Amino acid sequence: MKKEITIVGAGLVGSLCSLYMTNRGYNVNVFERRNDLRSEIITAGKSINLALSKRGWTSLEQAGIANQVMKIAIPVYKRIMHDNKGKLTEQPYGNKDEAIYSVSRAQMNVLMMDLAEKNGAKLHFNEKCIDVDFEQSIVTFENTESKKNQNVKSDFLIGADGAFSVVRKKMVNKYKHDYDYNEIDHDYKELLIPAGKNNSYLLDKNALHIWPRGDFMLMALANLDGSFTCTLFAPKKGLNSFEGLNKKEEVEAYFANIFPDFFELVPNLYEQWLLNPTSSLGIVRTFPWHIKDTTLIIGDAAHATVPFYGQGMNCGFEDCRILNNFLDKYDNLSTCFENFSNERKPNGDGVQELSMHNFIVMRDKTADPKFLLQKKIEKKFSNLYPNKWTPLYSMVSFTNISYSEAWEIGMRQEKIMQKIMQYPNIENVWDDDEIMREMQSLL
Ligand SMILES: Cc1cc2nc3c(=O)[nH]c(=O)nc-3n(C[C@H](O)[C@H](O)[C@H](O)COP(=O)(O)OP(=O)(O)OC[C@H]3O[C@@H](n4cnc5c(N)ncnc54)[C@H](O)[C@@H]3O)c2cc1C
């Protein structure tokens, strides 16, 4: 008999998971709290984008939809740093042809919902999960329009309902699971650099632009329509924080002084400032991620992280791929879910460590010539000895090495690089064979 699956949340991870589960031949019902945004979201000009990297692509490939997503993706080969005079410095992400990809969140979500539906998944909108009976595998949904409740019973339930997951909340409360939410001291706000004439790009579209300013930063990624979605990450309070940015003069002076070349490109900055929300950022840690053979949480519901490595969605997509592999491997669902939970949790932790680490790299280190030199030396060594060294950014973005392993290896490599960077006169001798030999000996 076909398995009946309920998925809560038709966001990025829930949609991809529903595609995987229909590919397995399961009967899949997906319940989503929001409206069906498919027609309005594409035309509303919403252009929030995300960086998709290797492990995201691997999951899309295994689900059979990488080619369709590639049609809406823009390759990003390098970082371009903007200093406070508008001077630019470049840093390639990897070797030639290695890129991360900028993709519209809405377009990708819509595409995956369409494909899942074509594959047989049933999508139900305006249905908010309000309760779960984990023993019986029954979920209660409230229709947000009619306010009527319905109970849905299935063989098992997947909670893909995001950082503020109700499925997780009910699990944690009932089974006393570990849970921790850590909000960071920085908030963010999205702003748009409009397209130029005839949808031309006002900045290099194949780069991630960063305006690193110590403990805060602005970044930008290109959209298909010529615009760039930019995000300001700044402290909630204190110097250069959101706290002091209220009046038009305050906002305009902040950008004109700190991000002058960005300011020139955004004619309606203050209108956008008022219109777009300021949002908080946080890290969710919980364990375990399952209940017996009835329930599993994946994506942000299990491991929401801060966005500084561009890996939250990629990690959630990897959850879907690994879950699919585990369902192939184990007939017994309890064993399957328990092993999934045990294997993925260290990777959830790993992506969170990496994300916090990369915040410091992006906002601070990318403006430091010594850091850029360190990356150049690592790259040279890695090209000479690819089996001995893969730079941390490459491990995370261009391989499927687990996040926990990448974090561990990356920290070991960092210690070696700290020693190399102490080498006398390193700025002038970095390209000498002696430095490569020294790295070999430290390995
Ligand atoms: C500013 C920012 C930038 C980011 N950039 C990147 C990036 O470049 N690369 C990357 O990989 N990741 C990025 N991320 C992270 C990424 O957005 C998330 O990891 C990803 O969206 C998680 O997908 P999800 O489906 O688990 O959760 P969500 O996308 O949050 O989807 C959850 C879905 O569940 C629905 N839902 C919630 N509650 C209920 C309920 N009670 N009942 C029914 N439905 C419900 C929601 O409406 C939503 O549709 C970024 C995040 C932020 C905030």
The ligand as an SDF file (V2000), in Angstrom:
LIG
                    3D

 53 58  0  0  0  0  0  0  0  0999 V2000
   18.2010   37.4940    5.0020 C   0  0  0  0  0  0  0  0  0  0  0  0
   18.3560   36.0210    4.7260 C   0  0  0  0  0  0  0  0  0  0  0  0
   19.1650   35.6170    3.6920 C   0  0  0  0  0  0  0  0  0  0  0  0
   19.3490   34.2540    3.4370 C   0  0  0  0  0  0  0  0  0  0  0  0
   20.1770   33.8820    2.4340 N   0  0  0  0  0  0  0  0  0  0  0  0
   20.3950   32.5640    2.1930 C   0  0  0  0  0  0  0  0  0  0  0  0
   21.2500   32.1590    1.1420 C   0  0  0  0  0  0  0  0  0  0  0  0
   21.8290   32.9850    0.4250 O   0  0  0  0  0  0  0  0  0  0  0  0
   21.4500   30.8160    0.9390 N   0  0  0  0  0  0  0  0  0  0  0  0
   20.8420   29.8730    1.7270 C   0  0  0  0  0  0  0  0  0  0  0  0
   21.0700   28.6790    1.5100 O   0  0  0  0  0  0  0  0  0  0  0  0
   19.9990   30.2430    2.7200 N   0  0  0  0  0  0  0  0  0  0  0  0
   19.7590   31.5540    2.9760 C   0  0  0  0  0  0  0  0  0  0  0  0
   18.9090   31.9260    3.9660 N   0  0  0  0  0  0  0  0  0  0  0  0
   18.2560   30.8850    4.7760 C   0  0  0  0  0  0  0  0  0  0  0  0
   17.0210   30.3560    4.0660 C   0  0  0  0  0  0  0  0  0  0  0  0
   16.1350   31.4130    3.7920 O   0  0  0  0  0  0  0  0  0  0  0  0
   16.3290   29.3430    4.9540 C   0  0  0  0  0  0  0  0  0  0  0  0
   17.2660   28.4200    5.4500 O   0  0  0  0  0  0  0  0  0  0  0  0
   15.2610   28.5950    4.1670 C   0  0  0  0  0  0  0  0  0  0  0  0
   14.2640   29.4950    3.7400 O   0  0  0  0  0  0  0  0  0  0  0  0
   14.6480   27.5040    5.0300 C   0  0  0  0  0  0  0  0  0  0  0  0
   13.5930   26.9060    4.3310 O   0  0  0  0  0  0  0  0  0  0  0  0
   12.4160   26.2000    5.1210 P   0  0  0  0  0  0  0  0  0  0  0  0
   11.4950   25.6990    4.0690 O   0  0  0  0  0  0  0  0  0  0  0  0
   12.9790   25.2700    6.1270 O   0  0  0  0  0  0  0  0  0  0  0  0
   11.7220   27.3670    5.9500 O   0  0  0  0  0  0  0  0  0  0  0  0
   10.8590   28.6070    5.3580 P   0  0  0  0  0  0  0  0  0  0  0  0
   11.4640   29.0880    4.0830 O   0  0  0  0  0  0  0  0  0  0  0  0
   10.7420   29.5330    6.4990 O   0  0  0  0  0  0  0  0  0  0  0  0
    9.4700   27.9320    5.0310 O   0  0  0  0  0  0  0  0  0  0  0  0
    8.5920   27.4850    6.0370 C   0  0  0  0  0  0  0  0  0  0  0  0
    7.1940   27.4330    5.4510 C   0  0  0  0  0  0  0  0  0  0  0  0
    6.2970   26.9130    6.4410 O   0  0  0  0  0  0  0  0  0  0  0  0
    5.1530   27.7240    6.5110 C   0  0  0  0  0  0  0  0  0  0  0  0
    4.6210   27.6230    7.8880 N   0  0  0  0  0  0  0  0  0  0  0  0
    5.1250   28.1590    9.0120 C   0  0  0  0  0  0  0  0  0  0  0  0
    4.3690   27.8330   10.0670 N   0  0  0  0  0  0  0  0  0  0  0  0
    3.3660   27.0680    9.6020 C   0  0  0  0  0  0  0  0  0  0  0  0
    2.2610   26.4270   10.2180 C   0  0  0  0  0  0  0  0  0  0  0  0
    2.0350   26.5380   11.5400 N   0  0  0  0  0  0  0  0  0  0  0  0
    1.4170   25.7030    9.4490 N   0  0  0  0  0  0  0  0  0  0  0  0
    1.6230   25.5930    8.1080 C   0  0  0  0  0  0  0  0  0  0  0  0
    2.6500   26.1920    7.4650 N   0  0  0  0  0  0  0  0  0  0  0  0
    3.5130   26.9070    8.2190 C   0  0  0  0  0  0  0  0  0  0  0  0
    5.6460   29.1120    6.1770 C   0  0  0  0  0  0  0  0  0  0  0  0
    4.5860   29.9520    5.7340 O   0  0  0  0  0  0  0  0  0  0  0  0
    6.6590   28.8150    5.0780 C   0  0  0  0  0  0  0  0  0  0  0  0
    6.0720   28.7660    3.8200 O   0  0  0  0  0  0  0  0  0  0  0  0
   18.6990   33.2880    4.2320 C   0  0  0  0  0  0  0  0  0  0  0  0
   17.8640   33.7040    5.2830 C   0  0  0  0  0  0  0  0  0  0  0  0
   17.6980   35.0520    5.5330 C   0  0  0  0  0  0  0  0  0  0  0  0
   16.8230   35.4760    6.6660 C   0  0  0  0  0  0  0  0  0  0  0  0
  1  2  1  0
  2  3  1  0
  2 52  2  0
  3  4  2  0
  4  5  1  0
  4 50  1  0
  5  6  2  0
  6  7  1  0
  6 13  1  0
  7  8  2  0
  7  9  1  0
  9 10  1  0
 10 11  2  0
 10 12  1  0
 12 13  2  0
 13 14  1  0
 14 15  1  0
 14 50  1  0
 15 16  1  0
 16 17  1  0
 16 18  1  0
 18 19  1  0
 18 20  1  0
 20 21  1  0
 20 22  1  0
 22 23  1  0
 23 24  1  0
 24 25  2  0
 24 26  1  0
 24 27  1  0
 27 28  1  0
 28 29  2  0
 28 30  1  0
 28 31  1  0
 31 32  1  0
 32 33  1  0
 33 34  1  0
 33 48  1  0
 34 35  1  0
 35 36  1  0
 35 46  1  0
 36 37  1  0
 36 45  1  0
 37 38  2  0
 38 39  1  0
 39 40  1  0
 39 45  2  0
 40 41  1  0
 40 42  2  0
 42 43  1  0
 43 44  2  0
 44 45  1  0
 46 47  1  0
 46 48  1  0
 48 49  1  0
 50 51  2  0
 51 52  1  0
 52 53  1  0
M  END
$$$$
